[in-house]
Amino acid sequence: MDTIWPEALPKSKGPKYTLVADAIRKAIGDKKLDVGAKLPPVRELAYRLQITPGTVARAYTILTDEGLLHAEVGRGTFVAPPKSPILDDVWARQLHLREDKYNANVSLFSPRLPDAGQVALIRECLQKVSQADPGLFLNYPTRDAYIPMRQSVVDWLSDLPLGPLTHDDIVLTHGGQNGLCLVFQTILRGPKPIVLVEDLSYAGFRRAGELMRAEVIGVKMDKWGIDPASMEHVLRQTNAQAVCVSPEVQNPTGIHTPLARRKEVVDVARRFDLQIVEDDCYRMGEAREPSYRALAPERGWHVSSISKILTPALRVGFAIAPKDRSADLRRSAEYGYFGLAQPLAELTRLLLSDPRTRQIAQDVRKRMGDYVRITVNALGGFDLNWAPDVPFIWLNLPSGWRSAAFSRAAEREGIQLRSADEFALRDGRAPNAVRIAMNGHVSLERFEDAMLRLRALLDNPPEQISV
């Protein structure tokens, strides 16, 4: 190994750490350093080359980030094995193999994303985080420390019509639900505030409101989402402070709210000084209309996350306030939890800023679209609301079925899905419908079999309607 190390570095232009990295890179390429070879300790090589230990450490870090080296705590730095496409493919398939072998059920409760390369990329980013400056693991987070992470979110959201946006407007949250709670903490005032939601809506709206002692009131909806006339009627009878909506992808119906309807909602909200909280967590494709933050910059709040497009495991989301309320939202986060753990923030920064991530997101969306296509092919004879880039389908049940009875019958077939009752308020009425979420953890063949079993149930309702 000593043959690759001269007594001094060559007199070339450029930083010394790049010269060290180039020498090691060339030695690996020329097979002078074999896989598993141990490199000299940082201080030893620095002494030999008459450079600082920090210079050598930086060269090692660069090559570790490239995957040419790997470091083992307490043992040293070694030449890493080359990446294997075959091994990566094995990892990508393992999720399917484990579930196919050990779990006879197919869960359609919540969308489950396929692995389109994000697992390997997250592992790679985790390795980079593990080599970061020790201060990342020892210090309390500060606002300035999160600027690179917040900027990566701004770049990630750059194609979304949110209105003027800088890193100062981004508040990092522990997923979308935490973002909702944070916005409610910032907005709601008084001992018994009131929040409006659509008659059928994401149950997390209700739970976040209840945590803030709020009364949650349902508003009628139609094929375009929340009904402005009904909203105005409720506002004339209450002092509601906020309304929660999901105009791009309404959960659970999949309804998309067109621009004209959004403008009507904004008009009512302005006349009654109502804050508009937009939950954008289920959107996987491009936004089709301007967000409420763009349409009503003085009262539009936006919540999103990476859970439905990259991974729900990291629990990373973002909340964005109207321009003049950004400081209030930041204060709620700082008083509540100071901020994300810095290693998690750095991991997310690396993930969102990696040029491969957008392609992975596109591949996830495409694969989820394959599951949607299978569902529509199997159940297309029934009343469905669907879109190719929405990770669930809303099924209005045919005559003879009630949602609760159908959900129980499906569960006996080994298929778990959500009844419309789970999205209705406690005193509200639910239609005879179910939400079918796409499950990218199972093979397409197994998923298709589940859809055909659902079709057989739909074709054969019970003779007596049960409730």
C-alpha positions, 0 to 999 in steps of 0.5 A: 500500500505504501507504493501509492503514497509519495513523500509529498503531494505533487505540485498541482493546482487545486486544494490538497484534499482533492489531490489526496482523493485523486491519488486514492481514487486512481489507486483503487481504479488501478487495482493497487488498492483492493476491496477491503484494504485498510487505509492509513489512519488520518494522522499517520497519512497527514504526517507522512504527506506533511499536511493537516489531519483535517485535509486527509479527513476531508479527502476520506469523507469525499470518497466515502460519499462517493461509495469508494470507501467505507468507515467502521467505528473503532476499526478504520477506513477501508476500500468499499466493494463496488455497488452491485445492481443485482444486489440492489434488485434483491433489496428492492424485491425483499419487501414483496417477498417477505409479505408474500411469504408470511402475510396472507392479508392485503391491507388497503387501509392506507397507501403503501409506497413501492420501493423505486430506489428511495430505500437505497438512497436513504441508506446512502444519505444515512451513511453520509450523515454518520460521517458529518461533523460531530457538532451535528450530534452534540448541539442544540438546533438553531434556526440558522442551522436549518437554513440549508434544509429549509432551502432544500424544501423551497427547491423541492416545492418550486413547481407548486403554485404557493405564491412568494416563498423563501426558506424563512417561510418554511417550518419543519414538522414531524409529518403532516399531522404534526404540521396540522396541529402546529397550524391550529396552535398558531391560529386558534384562540379562546377556550372553545374555538371552532374549526370547519371541515367537509362532511366527509374528510380526513379524520386527522382534521378532527383529531388535531382540532380536538387536541386544541379543544376545538369544536369541529363542524361539518359543512356540506360538500358536492362534486367540487368539494366544500360548498361555499353557500353551506359554509357561509350559512354555518359561518353566520351561526358560528364564530369559526376561526378556520376551515380545513380543506384538501383541494388538490386531492380530497381525502377520502373521495379524491375530489379535485376542487377547480379554480372557480370554486376555490375563488368562491371559498376565498371570497367567503373566507375573506368576508368572515375573516376565516383562515384557510388550512390546506392539507396537500399531503395526498398529492403525488402529481403536479398541482393543477390549480393555485394553492389557497396560499397563492389565492389568499396570501393573507389567510392561506396556510399550507401543510405537506410532507414527503410521506405519500411520494417518498417515504412515511417512515422519516416523519418529515413534513412542512408547514407554511404560513401566510407571509405576515404570520410566518414568525407566529408559526415559527414561534409555535414550533420553537416553543413546542419542540425546538425543531427537527433533530439535526441528523434527521434534518440533514438526512432530509436535506441530502435526500431532497437535494439529490438529483436522483430524488425527483426521478424516484418520485416519478417512478413511485407515482408511475408504479402506484399508477399501475395499481390504480390501473389494475383496480379500475380494470377490475372494478370499472363497472362500478361507481368509482372516483379515481385519478392515475396519480392519486394513491386511493380510489373511492368506491360508491357501493352498489345497491344491496351493500352497506359500507360497514357490511362490505368492509366486514365481508372484505376482511373475511376475504383477507382484504382490509379497507376503510369504510366511509364511516371512518371519515364522517363526523361523529354526528354526521351521516356517511354514504355507502362507500369505501376507500381503497388505498393502493398497496405497493408492498405486494406484487401486482399479481397479488394485488390484482387477485385482491381486486378480483375478490372485491369484484366478486363480493360486489357482484353478489350482495347479501340477500338481507342488508345488514348494518 
